[in-house]
Amino acid sequence: MAALALKRKQWEPFAFASPSLALIALVIVFPLVYAFYLSLQDFDL
């Protein structure tokens, strides 16, 4: 039981930080992917 508690304590900080890290990744990655997608389109203004 003590080993399980130790494992849980090691992963707790990552569990609390993961939502914010996911949001930051989404804010950075989505515009990059979308900009790449738009660069492949043939826009005629």
N, C-alpha and C positions, 0 to 999 in steps of 0.2 A: 504494500500500500504506500510505503514511503517513496518508493521509486516512481510510482504514478504521480504523486504530489510533486516530486522534483521535476519530472517531465512537464507537468502542467505549469509550474512556475517559470520554466524556461521559455515556454511558448506564449505565456500571457502577454508580454509586451507586444509581440507580433500580432496577436489577436486584436489588441486595442488600436494598433497603428495601421492595420491593413485597410480599413475603410478609407482613411485619409490618403494613404498611399495609392489606393485604387482610383480615387477621385483625381489626384494629381496626375497619375498616369493617363487617365482618360482625357484630362484637359490638355495634356501635351501630345499624346499619341493621336487622338481623333483629328485635330486640325492638320497634323502632318499627313495622315493617310488621306484625308479629304482633299488637301491641296494637291497631293500626288494624283488622285483620281481626277480632279479638275484639270490638271495639266495634260492629261491624256485625251481630254475631250476637244472636239473641233468647234470652238465657238466662233461665230462670225458676227461681229458687231456691226 
